[in-house]
């Protein structure tokens, strides 16, 4: 099983602000869940005319940072940067 843990960028390194977003049978399912969490923040925070850097800075300050326990194959920050570029282009 692949467990998705969600940290809070606003409360960086405060484990009491983290929660489990589920356990998934495959790595691919866990990555999909992580992307959904990042996309949810980006979609709700984007405002018309925003630059990619503005949206990404908002994510780094206030978004949720999902990761897969014991895996290092998914980086929420890297994914968020890519999505910010796509959303704001």
Biopython code that builds the backbone (N, CA, C, O; Angstrom):
import numpy as np
from Bio.PDB.StructureBuilder import StructureBuilder

atoms = [
    (1, "UNK", "N", (0.843, -1.190, 0.000)),
    (1, "UNK", "CA", (0.000, 0.000, 0.000)),
    (1, "UNK", "C", (0.882, 1.246, 0.000)),
    (1, "UNK", "O", (1.967, 1.268, 0.581)),
    (2, "UNK", "N", (0.378, 2.280, -0.672)),
    (2, "UNK", "CA", (1.078, 3.560, -0.752)),
    (2, "UNK", "C", (0.244, 4.598, -0.007)),
    (2, "UNK", "O", (-0.868, 4.928, -0.418)),
    (3, "UNK", "N", (0.794, 5.106, 1.090)),
    (3, "UNK", "CA", (0.067, 6.055, 1.927)),
    (3, "UNK", "C", (0.409, 7.483, 1.503)),
    (3, "UNK", "O", (1.579, 7.845, 1.381)),
    (4, "UNK", "N", (-0.643, 8.292, 1.279)),
    (4, "UNK", "CA", (-0.468, 9.702, 0.935)),
    (4, "UNK", "C", (-0.642, 10.530, 2.213)),
    (4, "UNK", "O", (-1.682, 10.491, 2.870)),
    (5, "UNK", "N", (0.406, 11.272, 2.535)),
    (5, "UNK", "CA", (0.398, 12.176, 3.678)),
    (5, "UNK", "C", (0.348, 13.599, 3.114)),
    (5, "UNK", "O", (0.997, 13.902, 2.113)),
    (6, "UNK", "N", (-0.420, 14.458, 3.762)),
    (6, "UNK", "CA", (-0.537, 15.840, 3.295)),
    (6, "UNK", "C", (-0.029, 16.770, 4.392)),
    (6, "UNK", "O", (-0.583, 16.844, 5.489)),
    (7, "UNK", "N", (1.043, 17.474, 4.053)),
    (7, "UNK", "CA", (1.601, 18.485, 4.947)),
    (7, "UNK", "C", (1.034, 19.843, 4.554)),
    (7, "UNK", "O", (0.482, 20.008, 3.466)),
    (8, "UNK", "N", (1.175, 20.797, 5.440)),
    (8, "UNK", "CA", (0.649, 22.145, 5.229)),
    (8, "UNK", "C", (1.824, 23.096, 5.000)),
    (8, "UNK", "O", (2.637, 23.303, 5.901)),
    (9, "UNK", "N", (1.918, 23.672, 3.807)),
    (9, "UNK", "CA", (3.028, 24.587, 3.521)),
    (9, "UNK", "C", (3.042, 25.781, 4.464)),
    (9, "UNK", "O", (4.114, 26.290, 4.792)),
    (10, "UNK", "N", (1.871, 26.239, 4.909)),
    (10, "UNK", "CA", (1.808, 27.394, 5.814)),
    (10, "UNK", "C", (2.449, 27.064, 7.154)),
    (10, "UNK", "O", (3.056, 27.930, 7.784)),
    (11, "UNK", "N", (2.318, 25.834, 7.586)),
    (11, "UNK", "CA", (2.885, 25.379, 8.861)),
    (11, "UNK", "C", (4.004, 24.380, 8.594)),
    (11, "UNK", "O", (3.991, 23.259, 9.102)),
    (12, "UNK", "N", (4.964, 24.805, 7.794)),
    (12, "UNK", "CA", (6.075, 23.964, 7.356)),
    (12, "UNK", "C", (6.741, 23.258, 8.536)),
    (12, "UNK", "O", (7.074, 23.878, 9.546)),
    (13, "UNK", "N", (6.925, 21.948, 8.383)),
    (13, "UNK", "CA", (7.593, 21.076, 9.346)),
    (13, "UNK", "C", (6.796, 20.845, 10.644)),
    (13, "UNK", "O", (7.328, 20.260, 11.588)),
    (14, "UNK", "N", (5.553, 21.287, 10.705)),
    (14, "UNK", "CA", (4.709, 21.037, 11.874)),
    (14, "UNK", "C", (3.884, 19.790, 11.591)),
    (14, "UNK", "O", (2.843, 19.855, 10.938)),
    (15, "UNK", "N", (4.362, 18.656, 12.090)),
    (15, "UNK", "CA", (3.705, 17.384, 11.804)),
    (15, "UNK", "C", (2.281, 17.315, 12.339)),
    (15, "UNK", "O", (1.480, 16.516, 11.853)),
    (16, "UNK", "N", (1.950, 18.137, 13.334)),
    (16, "UNK", "CA", (0.584, 18.118, 13.871)),
    (16, "UNK", "C", (-0.415, 18.694, 12.871)),
    (16, "UNK", "O", (-1.622, 18.511, 13.030)),
    (17, "UNK", "N", (0.074, 19.389, 11.844)),
    (17, "UNK", "CA", (-0.790, 19.957, 10.811)),
    (17, "UNK", "C", (-0.914, 19.043, 9.595)),
    (17, "UNK", "O", (-1.544, 19.420, 8.606)),
    (18, "UNK", "N", (-0.327, 17.851, 9.650)),
    (18, "UNK", "CA", (-0.390, 16.888, 8.547)),
    (18, "UNK", "C", (-1.542, 15.917, 8.761)),
    (18, "UNK", "O", (-1.995, 15.704, 9.885)),
    (19, "UNK", "N", (-2.007, 15.330, 7.657)),
    (19, "UNK", "CA", (-3.047, 14.316, 7.755)),
    (19, "UNK", "C", (-2.840, 13.272, 6.656)),
    (19, "UNK", "O", (-2.128, 13.510, 5.681)),
    (20, "UNK", "N", (-3.466, 12.131, 6.832)),
    (20, "UNK", "CA", (-3.398, 11.061, 5.846)),
    (20, "UNK", "C", (-4.562, 11.214, 4.877)),
    (20, "UNK", "O", (-5.713, 11.339, 5.295)),
    (21, "UNK", "N", (-4.260, 11.204, 3.581)),
    (21, "UNK", "CA", (-5.288, 11.350, 2.551)),
    (21, "UNK", "C", (-5.664, 10.001, 1.948)),
    (21, "UNK", "O", (-6.344, 9.950, 0.923)),
    (22, "UNK", "N", (-5.237, 8.928, 2.563)),
    (22, "UNK", "CA", (-5.620, 7.598, 2.108)),
    (22, "UNK", "C", (-4.428, 6.729, 1.789)),
    (22, "UNK", "O", (-3.290, 7.189, 1.697)),
    (23, "UNK", "N", (-4.732, 5.452, 1.623)),
    (23, "UNK", "CA", (-3.742, 4.468, 1.202)),
    (23, "UNK", "C", (-4.223, 3.864, -0.106)),
    (23, "UNK", "O", (-5.413, 3.606, -0.283)),
    (24, "UNK", "N", (-3.292, 3.643, -1.013)),
    (24, "UNK", "CA", (-3.638, 3.233, -2.369)),
    (24, "UNK", "C", (-2.860, 1.988, -2.756)),
    (24, "UNK", "O", (-1.710, 1.812, -2.354)),
    (25, "UNK", "N", (-3.487, 1.135, -3.533)),
    (25, "UNK", "CA", (-2.906, -0.151, -3.910)),
    (25, "UNK", "C", (-1.718, 0.002, -4.846)),
    (25, "UNK", "O", (-0.806, -0.824, -4.833)),
    (26, "UNK", "N", (-1.723, 1.058, -5.662)),
    (26, "UNK", "CA", (-0.630, 1.232, -6.609)),
    (26, "UNK", "C", (-0.003, 2.613, -6.447)),
    (26, "UNK", "O", (-0.632, 3.551, -5.957)),
    (27, "UNK", "N", (1.225, 2.707, -6.864)),
    (27, "UNK", "CA", (1.922, 3.990, -6.847)),
    (27, "UNK", "C", (1.213, 4.992, -7.744)),
    (27, "UNK", "O", (1.102, 6.167, -7.394)),
    (28, "UNK", "N", (0.740, 4.546, -8.881)),
    (28, "UNK", "CA", (0.050, 5.431, -9.820)),
    (28, "UNK", "C", (-1.192, 6.060, -9.180)),
    (28, "UNK", "O", (-1.446, 7.251, -9.361)),
    (29, "UNK", "N", (-1.966, 5.264, -8.434)),
    (29, "UNK", "CA", (-3.154, 5.797, -7.757)),
    (29, "UNK", "C", (-2.762, 6.835, -6.715)),
    (29, "UNK", "O", (-3.445, 7.848, -6.560)),
    (30, "UNK", "N", (-1.679, 6.595, -6.008)),
    (30, "UNK", "CA", (-1.218, 7.545, -4.996)),
    (30, "UNK", "C", (-0.777, 8.856, -5.650)),
    (30, "UNK", "O", (-1.061, 9.936, -5.133)),
    (31, "UNK", "N", (-0.090, 8.760, -6.774)),
    (31, "UNK", "CA", (0.336, 9.972, -7.491)),
    (31, "UNK", "C", (-0.876, 10.755, -7.994)),
    (31, "UNK", "O", (-0.890, 11.983, -7.915)),
    (32, "UNK", "N", (-1.883, 10.065, -8.506)),
    (32, "UNK", "CA", (-3.113, 10.735, -8.953)),
    (32, "UNK", "C", (-3.729, 11.508, -7.795)),
    (32, "UNK", "O", (-4.150, 12.651, -7.974)),
    (33, "UNK", "N", (-3.788, 10.910, -6.618)),
    (33, "UNK", "CA", (-4.358, 11.589, -5.445)),
    (33, "UNK", "C", (-3.542, 12.825, -5.101)),
    (33, "UNK", "O", (-4.113, 13.879, -4.820)),
    (34, "UNK", "N", (-2.228, 12.717, -5.116)),
    (34, "UNK", "CA", (-1.368, 13.867, -4.830)),
    (34, "UNK", "C", (-1.633, 15.001, -5.815)),
    (34, "UNK", "O", (-1.745, 16.162, -5.421)),
    (35, "UNK", "N", (-1.731, 14.661, -7.087)),
    (35, "UNK", "CA", (-1.988, 15.679, -8.113)),
    (35, "UNK", "C", (-3.349, 16.329, -7.907)),
    (35, "UNK", "O", (-3.487, 17.536, -8.104)),
    (36, "UNK", "N", (-4.351, 15.559, -7.518)),
    (36, "UNK", "CA", (-5.684, 16.116, -7.257)),
    (36, "UNK", "C", (-5.634, 17.145, -6.133)),
    (36, "UNK", "O", (-6.288, 18.185, -6.206)),
    (37, "UNK", "N", (-4.861, 16.853, -5.104)),
    (37, "UNK", "CA", (-4.752, 17.773, -3.965)),
    (37, "UNK", "C", (-4.093, 19.075, -4.395)),
    (37, "UNK", "O", (-4.565, 20.154, -4.038)),
    (38, "UNK", "N", (-3.012, 18.986, -5.154)),
    (38, "UNK", "CA", (-2.328, 20.186, -5.641)),
    (38, "UNK", "C", (-3.241, 20.956, -6.592)),
    (38, "UNK", "O", (-3.381, 22.173, -6.471)),
    (39, "UNK", "N", (-3.861, 20.251, -7.537)),
    (39, "UNK", "CA", (-4.745, 20.907, -8.506)),
    (39, "UNK", "C", (-5.913, 21.621, -7.833)),
    (39, "UNK", "O", (-6.328, 22.693, -8.275)),
    (40, "UNK", "N", (-6.436, 21.033, -6.775)),
    (40, "UNK", "CA", (-7.552, 21.652, -6.066)),
    (40, "UNK", "C", (-7.160, 23.023, -5.520)),
    (40, "UNK", "O", (-7.914, 23.988, -5.642)),
    (41, "UNK", "N", (-5.979, 23.097, -4.922)),
    (41, "UNK", "CA", (-5.520, 24.392, -4.407)),
    (41, "UNK", "C", (-5.304, 25.382, -5.556)),
    (41, "UNK", "O", (-5.770, 26.520, -5.500)),
    (42, "UNK", "N", (-4.601, 24.942, -6.586)),
    (42, "UNK", "CA", (-4.288, 25.845, -7.693)),
    (42, "UNK", "C", (-5.549, 26.351, -8.380)),
    (42, "UNK", "O", (-5.648, 27.537, -8.698)),
    (43, "UNK", "N", (-6.514, 25.463, -8.611)),
    (43, "UNK", "CA", (-7.765, 25.858, -9.260)),
    (43, "UNK", "C", (-8.538, 26.871, -8.420)),
    (43, "UNK", "O", (-9.123, 27.811, -8.958)),
    (44, "UNK", "N", (-8.542, 26.680, -7.110)),
    (44, "UNK", "CA", (-9.304, 27.587, -6.248)),
    (44, "UNK", "C", (-8.575, 28.909, -6.003)),
    (44, "UNK", "O", (-9.205, 29.901, -5.637)),
    (45, "UNK", "N", (-7.274, 28.932, -6.197)),
    (45, "UNK", "CA", (-6.490, 30.136, -5.913)),
    (45, "UNK", "C", (-6.205, 30.995, -7.139)),
    (45, "UNK", "O", (-5.898, 32.180, -7.012)),
    (46, "UNK", "N", (-6.304, 30.404, -8.317)),
    (46, "UNK", "CA", (-6.000, 31.159, -9.537)),
    (46, "UNK", "C", (-7.014, 32.272, -9.750)),
    (46, "UNK", "O", (-8.223, 32.076, -9.629)),
    (47, "UNK", "N", (-6.481, 33.451, -10.072)),
    (47, "UNK", "CA", (-7.310, 34.591, -10.433)),
    (47, "UNK", "C", (-6.856, 35.079, -11.805)),
    (47, "UNK", "O", (-5.662, 35.090, -12.103)),
    (48, "UNK", "N", (-7.790, 35.471, -12.617)),
    (48, "UNK", "CA", (-7.492, 35.944, -13.970)),
    (48, "UNK", "C", (-6.399, 37.010, -13.928)),
    (48, "UNK", "O", (-6.456, 37.949, -13.134)),
    (49, "UNK", "N", (-5.409, 36.848, -14.793)),
    (49, "UNK", "CA", (-4.325, 37.807, -14.869)),
    (49, "UNK", "C", (-3.127, 37.473, -14.000)),
    (49, "UNK", "O", (-2.082, 38.117, -14.098)),
    (50, "UNK", "N", (-3.274, 36.476, -13.158)),
    (50, "UNK", "CA", (-2.171, 36.058, -12.298)),
    (50, "UNK", "C", (-1.039, 35.490, -13.132)),
    (50, "UNK", "O", (-1.279, 34.821, -14.137)),
    (51, "UNK", "N", (0.193, 35.750, -12.721)),
    (51, "UNK", "CA", (1.321, 35.120, -13.390)),
    (51, "UNK", "C", (1.580, 33.758, -12.756)),
    (51, "UNK", "O", (1.122, 33.468, -11.651)),
    (52, "UNK", "N", (2.311, 32.949, -13.468)),
    (52, "UNK", "CA", (2.682, 31.638, -12.949)),
    (52, "UNK", "C", (3.458, 31.770, -11.638)),
    (52, "UNK", "O", (3.227, 31.011, -10.697)),
    (53, "UNK", "N", (4.376, 32.736, -11.579)),
    (53, "UNK", "CA", (5.165, 32.928, -10.359)),
    (53, "UNK", "C", (4.284, 33.332, -9.177)),
    (53, "UNK", "O", (4.517, 32.888, -8.052)),
    (54, "UNK", "N", (3.292, 34.155, -9.418)),
    (54, "UNK", "CA", (2.387, 34.562, -8.332)),
    (54, "UNK", "C", (1.595, 33.366, -7.810)),
    (54, "UNK", "O", (1.459, 33.181, -6.601)),
    (55, "UNK", "N", (1.076, 32.560, -8.729)),
    (55, "UNK", "CA", (0.302, 31.391, -8.316)),
    (55, "UNK", "C", (1.193, 30.395, -7.580)),
    (55, "UNK", "O", (0.787, 29.829, -6.564)),
    (56, "UNK", "N", (2.395, 30.182, -8.084)),
    (56, "UNK", "CA", (3.323, 29.247, -7.447)),
    (56, "UNK", "C", (3.747, 29.747, -6.063)),
    (56, "UNK", "O", (3.844, 28.952, -5.128)),
    (57, "UNK", "N", (3.998, 31.039, -5.921)),
    (57, "UNK", "CA", (4.342, 31.592, -4.605)),
    (57, "UNK", "C", (3.203, 31.394, -3.620)),
    (57, "UNK", "O", (3.434, 31.085, -2.451)),
    (58, "UNK", "N", (1.973, 31.571, -4.090)),
    (58, "UNK", "CA", (0.816, 31.331, -3.242)),
    (58, "UNK", "C", (0.764, 29.877, -2.793)),
    (58, "UNK", "O", (0.509, 29.587, -1.624)),
    (59, "UNK", "N", (1.006, 28.967, -3.731)),
    (59, "UNK", "CA", (1.011, 27.541, -3.396)),
    (59, "UNK", "C", (2.085, 27.227, -2.355)),
    (59, "UNK", "O", (1.813, 26.538, -1.372)),
    (60, "UNK", "N", (3.292, 27.725, -2.565)),
    (60, "UNK", "CA", (4.383, 27.437, -1.634)),
    (60, "UNK", "C", (4.105, 27.992, -0.245)),
    (60, "UNK", "O", (4.584, 27.448, 0.750)),
    (61, "UNK", "N", (3.337, 29.068, -0.171)),
    (61, "UNK", "CA", (3.040, 29.687, 1.126)),
    (61, "UNK", "C", (1.828, 29.084, 1.819)),
    (61, "UNK", "O", (1.813, 28.949, 3.043)),
    (62, "UNK", "N", (0.815, 28.721, 1.047)),
    (62, "UNK", "CA", (-0.462, 28.357, 1.661)),
    (62, "UNK", "C", (-1.051, 27.024, 1.222)),
    (62, "UNK", "O", (-2.008, 26.551, 1.836)),
    (63, "UNK", "N", (-0.509, 26.403, 0.178)),
    (63, "UNK", "CA", (-1.090, 25.166, -0.340)),
    (63, "UNK", "C", (-0.743, 23.946, 0.497)),
    (63, "UNK", "O", (0.069, 24.008, 1.420)),
    (64, "UNK", "N", (-1.374, 22.849, 0.153)),
    (64, "UNK", "CA", (-1.084, 21.584, 0.808)),
    (64, "UNK", "C", (-0.001, 20.853, 0.020)),
    (64, "UNK", "O", (0.029, 20.911, -1.209)),
    (65, "UNK", "N", (0.885, 20.167, 0.736)),
    (65, "UNK", "CA", (2.049, 19.515, 0.156)),
    (65, "UNK", "C", (1.937, 18.001, 0.335)),
    (65, "UNK", "O", (2.450, 17.450, 1.309)),
    (66, "UNK", "N", (1.264, 17.326, -0.609)),
    (66, "UNK", "CA", (1.107, 15.879, -0.467)),
    (66, "UNK", "C", (2.391, 15.141, -0.849)),
    (66, "UNK", "O", (3.127, 15.550, -1.746)),
    (67, "UNK", "N", (2.627, 14.056, -0.146)),
    (67, "UNK", "CA", (3.753, 13.193, -0.497)),
    (67, "UNK", "C", (3.373, 11.755, -0.196)),
    (67, "UNK", "O", (2.443, 11.481, 0.563)),
    (68, "UNK", "N", (4.108, 10.851, -0.803)),
    (68, "UNK", "CA", (3.846, 9.430, -0.643)),
    (68, "UNK", "C", (4.856, 8.885, 0.358)),
    (68, "UNK", "O", (6.065, 8.931, 0.130)),
    (69, "UNK", "N", (4.348, 8.377, 1.454)),
    (69, "UNK", "CA", (5.208, 7.885, 2.521)),
    (69, "UNK", "C", (6.188, 6.844, 1.987)),
    (69, "UNK", "O", (5.799, 5.907, 1.291)),
    (70, "UNK", "N", (7.450, 7.023, 2.321)),
    (70, "UNK", "CA", (8.530, 6.099, 1.966)),
    (70, "UNK", "C", (8.828, 6.066, 0.465)),
    (70, "UNK", "O", (9.510, 5.152, 0.002)),
    (71, "UNK", "N", (8.345, 7.020, -0.288)),
    (71, "UNK", "CA", (8.635, 7.113, -1.722)),
    (71, "UNK", "C", (9.125, 8.525, -2.020)),
    (71, "UNK", "O", (8.735, 9.477, -1.344)),
    (72, "UNK", "N", (9.963, 8.655, -3.011)),
    (72, "UNK", "CA", (10.420, 9.991, -3.394)),
    (72, "UNK", "C", (10.206, 10.238, -4.882)),
    (72, "UNK", "O", (10.942, 11.001, -5.508)),
    (73, "UNK", "N", (9.196, 9.589, -5.436)),
    (73, "UNK", "CA", (8.949, 9.693, -6.875)),
    (73, "UNK", "C", (8.047, 10.867, -7.246)),
    (73, "UNK", "O", (7.957, 11.217, -8.422)),
    (74, "UNK", "N", (7.376, 11.483, -6.268)),
    (74, "UNK", "CA", (6.468, 12.582, -6.557)),
    (74, "UNK", "C", (6.873, 13.800, -5.743)),
    (74, "UNK", "O", (7.027, 13.713, -4.525)),
    (75, "UNK", "N", (7.045, 14.922, -6.404)),
    (75, "UNK", "CA", (7.327, 16.189, -5.737)),
    (75, "UNK", "C", (6.165, 17.128, -5.990)),
    (75, "UNK", "O", (5.957, 17.564, -7.122)),
    (76, "UNK", "N", (5.409, 17.444, -4.959)),
    (76, "UNK", "CA", (4.274, 18.351, -5.100)),
    (76, "UNK", "C", (4.731, 19.722, -5.589)),
    (76, "UNK", "O", (4.042, 20.345, -6.396)),
    (77, "UNK", "N", (5.867, 20.198, -5.120)),
    (77, "UNK", "CA", (6.341, 21.515, -5.528)),
    (77, "UNK", "C", (6.700, 21.526, -7.006)),
    (77, "UNK", "O", (6.375, 22.486, -7.706)),
    (78, "UNK", "N", (7.355, 20.492, -7.494)),
    (78, "UNK", "CA", (7.690, 20.418, -8.925)),
    (78, "UNK", "C", (6.430, 20.332, -9.766)),
    (78, "UNK", "O", (6.312, 21.000, -10.793)),
    (79, "UNK", "N", (5.489, 19.507, -9.327)),
    (79, "UNK", "CA", (4.227, 19.376, -10.047)),
    (79, "UNK", "C", (3.471, 20.704, -10.032)),
    (79, "UNK", "O", (2.923, 21.112, -11.057)),
    (80, "UNK", "N", (3.434, 21.381, -8.886)),
    (80, "UNK", "CA", (2.729, 22.659, -8.781)),
    (80, "UNK", "C", (3.344, 23.691, -9.720)),
    (80, "UNK", "O", (2.610, 24.442, -10.362)),
    (81, "UNK", "N", (4.669, 23.747, -9.817)),
    (81, "UNK", "CA", (5.325, 24.696, -10.714)),
    (81, "UNK", "C", (4.918, 24.435, -12.161)),
    (81, "UNK", "O", (4.616, 25.365, -12.909)),
    (82, "UNK", "N", (4.913, 23.173, -12.543)),
    (82, "UNK", "CA", (4.502, 22.796, -13.907)),
    (82, "UNK", "C", (3.057, 23.206, -14.175)),
    (82, "UNK", "O", (2.751, 23.773, -15.224)),
    (83, "UNK", "N", (2.177, 22.920, -13.229)),
    (83, "UNK", "CA", (0.752, 23.261, -13.403)),
    (83, "UNK", "C", (0.537, 24.770, -13.415)),
    (83, "UNK", "O", (-0.302, 25.260, -14.171)),
    (84, "UNK", "N", (1.267, 25.511, -12.603)),
    (84, "UNK", "CA", (1.148, 26.976, -12.609)),
    (84, "UNK", "C", (1.481, 27.519, -13.998)),
    (84, "UNK", "O", (0.782, 28.386, -14.524)),
    (85, "UNK", "N", (2.546, 27.002, -14.574)),
    (85, "UNK", "CA", (2.920, 27.433, -15.929)),
    (85, "UNK", "C", (1.809, 27.125, -16.922)),
    (85, "UNK", "O", (1.509, 27.942, -17.792)),
    (86, "UNK", "N", (1.195, 25.950, -16.797)),
    (86, "UNK", "CA", (0.106, 25.562, -17.709)),
    (86, "UNK", "C", (-1.139, 26.404, -17.495)),
    (86, "UNK", "O", (-1.758, 26.856, -18.459)),
    (87, "UNK", "N", (-1.509, 26.617, -16.242)),
    (87, "UNK", "CA", (-2.719, 27.363, -15.918)),
    (87, "UNK", "C", (-2.610, 28.815, -16.357)),
    (87, "UNK", "O", (-3.576, 29.391, -16.857)),
    (88, "UNK", "N", (-1.436, 29.407, -16.170)),
    (88, "UNK", "CA", (-1.276, 30.837, -16.413)),
    (88, "UNK", "C", (-0.825, 31.173, -17.825)),
    (88, "UNK", "O", (-0.655, 32.348, -18.150)),
    (89, "UNK", "N", (-0.627, 30.166, -18.674)),
    (89, "UNK", "CA", (-0.170, 30.459, -20.042)),
    (89, "UNK", "C", (-1.322, 30.808, -20.947)),
    (89, "UNK", "O", (-1.117, 31.081, -22.130)),
]
sb = StructureBuilder()
sb.init_structure("model")
sb.init_model(0)
sb.init_chain("A")
sb.init_seg("    ")
for serial, (resi, resn, name, xyz) in enumerate(atoms, 1):
    if name == "N":
        sb.init_residue(resn, " ", resi, " ")
    sb.init_atom(name, np.array(xyz, "f"), 0.0, 1.0, " ", f" {name:<3s}", serial, name[0])
structure = sb.get_structure()
